[in-house]
Amino acid sequence: MITLALAAYLFGTTAAPASPSKGAGAGSAEFAELRITQSLVIRVPARRSRRYAGPDMAPPPAAFKEHKGPKCIDAATIGGAAVTSQDRVDFILKGGKRVRAVLENECPALDYYSGFYFQAPADGKLCADRDSIHTRSGGDCQIDKFRALTPISPGK
């Protein structure tokens, strides 16, 4: 809460009560309104998965099995992301779990600039059928659903 004196300082006005008293003199009062809104934009660094190309390259990414996923994920738990195709993004959550966001349409510019943004709503959650991720080139990609991912053992 901002006090009247602080608002007066910020706007260069006289600190005066909201309604002058009836016995007040001929002096005039100036009023100012201050609204504070908050917008949180989160940039998620993303890497395109690469195929194994030789001994000096990293091993191929682990294979995952998709399961029914959550409706929403808490934005604060997102640690990173991997763009696996033009319509899928794997979110790596703090703690090591993975959740795949399946996009409504292909989003070809998703990995062009090595990352994307999303604007976390007031509830701090990223939800399917409600929120979008935004490419750094200006594209908008609607999230259709989330799928939970579990690693598949190499022997299976």
C-alpha positions as CSV (number, residue, x, y, z in Angstrom):
1,M,0.0,0.0,0.0
2,I,1.4,3.4,-1.0
3,T,0.9,6.2,1.5
4,L,-0.6,9.5,0.5
5,A,2.8,11.2,1.2
6,L,4.6,8.8,-1.1
7,A,2.1,9.4,-3.9
8,A,2.5,13.1,-3.4
9,Y,6.3,12.8,-3.7
10,L,6.0,10.6,-6.8
11,F,3.6,12.9,-8.6
12,G,4.8,16.2,-7.2
13,T,1.4,17.0,-5.7
14,T,0.3,18.3,-2.3
15,A,-0.6,15.6,0.2
16,A,-4.2,16.3,0.8
17,P,-7.1,14.3,2.2
18,A,-9.4,12.5,-0.2
19,S,-12.2,15.0,0.5
20,P,-11.6,18.5,1.8
21,S,-13.4,19.4,5.0
22,K,-16.3,21.8,4.8
23,G,-14.4,24.4,6.9
24,A,-11.4,24.3,4.5
25,G,-10.3,27.6,3.1
26,A,-10.1,28.6,-0.5
27,G,-7.0,26.5,-1.1
28,S,-7.1,23.9,-3.9
29,A,-6.1,20.3,-3.5
30,E,-4.4,18.2,-6.2
31,F,-5.1,14.5,-6.4
32,A,-3.1,11.7,-8.0
33,E,-3.9,8.0,-8.6
34,L,-1.2,5.4,-8.7
35,R,-2.0,1.9,-10.0
36,I,0.6,-0.9,-9.8
37,T,0.1,-3.9,-12.0
38,Q,2.4,-6.9,-12.3
39,S,3.3,-8.9,-15.4
40,L,5.7,-11.8,-15.2
41,V,7.4,-13.0,-18.5
42,I,9.5,-16.1,-18.2
43,R,12.2,-16.9,-20.8
44,V,12.8,-20.6,-21.1
45,P,16.2,-21.6,-22.7
46,A,15.6,-24.5,-25.1
47,R,17.8,-26.8,-27.1
48,R,16.9,-28.9,-30.1
49,S,17.6,-32.5,-29.5
50,R,20.5,-33.8,-31.6
51,R,21.1,-37.3,-32.9
52,Y,24.2,-39.1,-31.9
53,A,26.9,-38.3,-34.5
54,G,30.0,-39.9,-33.2
55,P,32.3,-40.4,-30.2
56,D,32.9,-36.7,-29.6
57,M,29.1,-35.9,-29.5
58,A,26.8,-36.4,-26.6
59,P,24.9,-39.8,-26.5
60,P,21.4,-39.8,-27.9
61,P,18.7,-38.5,-25.6
62,A,16.8,-41.1,-23.5
63,A,13.6,-42.4,-24.9
64,F,10.4,-41.6,-23.0
65,K,7.0,-43.1,-22.7
66,E,4.1,-40.7,-22.7
67,H,1.3,-40.9,-20.1
68,K,-1.7,-38.8,-19.3
69,G,-0.3,-35.5,-18.0
70,P,-1.5,-32.7,-15.7
71,K,-3.9,-29.9,-16.8
72,C,-1.4,-27.3,-15.5
73,I,2.2,-27.1,-14.3
74,D,3.5,-24.6,-11.8
75,A,5.7,-22.1,-13.7
76,A,8.1,-21.9,-10.8
77,T,9.0,-25.6,-11.2
78,I,10.3,-25.2,-14.8
79,G,14.0,-25.6,-15.0
80,G,14.5,-25.8,-18.7
81,A,13.1,-27.1,-21.9
82,A,14.0,-29.2,-25.0
83,V,12.3,-28.7,-28.3
84,T,11.7,-32.2,-29.6
85,S,9.7,-31.4,-32.7
86,Q,7.9,-28.4,-34.2
87,D,4.8,-29.2,-32.2
88,R,6.2,-30.6,-29.0
89,V,8.3,-29.1,-26.1
90,D,9.6,-31.1,-23.2
91,F,9.7,-29.1,-20.0
92,I,12.3,-30.3,-17.5
93,L,11.0,-29.6,-14.1
94,K,13.1,-29.1,-10.9
95,G,13.6,-32.5,-9.4
96,G,14.2,-34.2,-12.8
97,K,10.7,-34.9,-14.0
98,R,9.6,-34.2,-17.5
99,V,6.3,-33.0,-18.9
100,R,5.7,-32.7,-22.7
101,A,3.6,-29.8,-24.0
102,V,1.8,-30.8,-27.2
103,L,1.0,-27.7,-29.2
104,E,-2.2,-27.3,-31.2
105,N,-0.3,-26.5,-34.4
106,E,3.3,-26.7,-35.6
107,C,5.4,-23.8,-34.4
108,P,8.4,-23.8,-36.8
109,A,10.2,-20.7,-35.3
110,L,10.2,-22.3,-31.9
111,D,13.9,-23.3,-31.8
112,Y,15.2,-20.7,-34.2
113,Y,16.4,-18.3,-31.5
114,S,17.2,-21.0,-28.9
115,G,14.3,-20.3,-26.6
116,F,10.8,-19.0,-26.1
117,Y,8.7,-17.1,-23.6
118,F,5.5,-17.5,-21.8
119,Q,3.6,-15.1,-19.7
120,A,2.6,-16.6,-16.3
121,P,-0.9,-15.7,-15.3
122,A,-1.8,-14.5,-11.8
123,D,-2.1,-18.1,-10.6
124,G,1.5,-18.8,-11.6
125,K,0.5,-21.9,-13.6
126,L,1.0,-22.8,-17.3
127,C,-2.2,-24.6,-18.4
128,A,-3.2,-26.5,-21.5
129,D,-6.1,-25.1,-23.5
130,R,-5.5,-21.7,-21.9
131,D,-1.9,-20.6,-22.3
132,S,0.5,-20.1,-25.1
133,I,4.2,-20.0,-25.5
134,H,5.7,-17.2,-27.6
135,T,8.7,-17.6,-29.9
136,R,11.3,-14.9,-29.8
137,S,10.5,-14.1,-33.4
138,G,7.0,-13.1,-32.4
139,G,5.0,-16.3,-33.0
140,D,2.3,-17.6,-30.7
141,C,1.9,-21.3,-30.0
142,Q,-1.2,-22.5,-28.1
143,I,-0.6,-25.5,-25.7
144,D,-3.1,-28.3,-26.5
145,K,-2.2,-30.7,-23.7
146,F,0.5,-31.9,-21.3
147,R,1.8,-35.5,-21.3
148,A,3.8,-36.9,-18.4
149,L,7.1,-38.6,-19.5
150,T,8.8,-41.6,-17.9
151,P,12.2,-42.9,-19.2
152,I,12.2,-46.2,-21.0
153,S,15.0,-48.6,-20.0
154,P,17.4,-49.5,-22.8
155,G,16.6,-53.2,-22.4
156,K,12.9,-52.8,-23.0
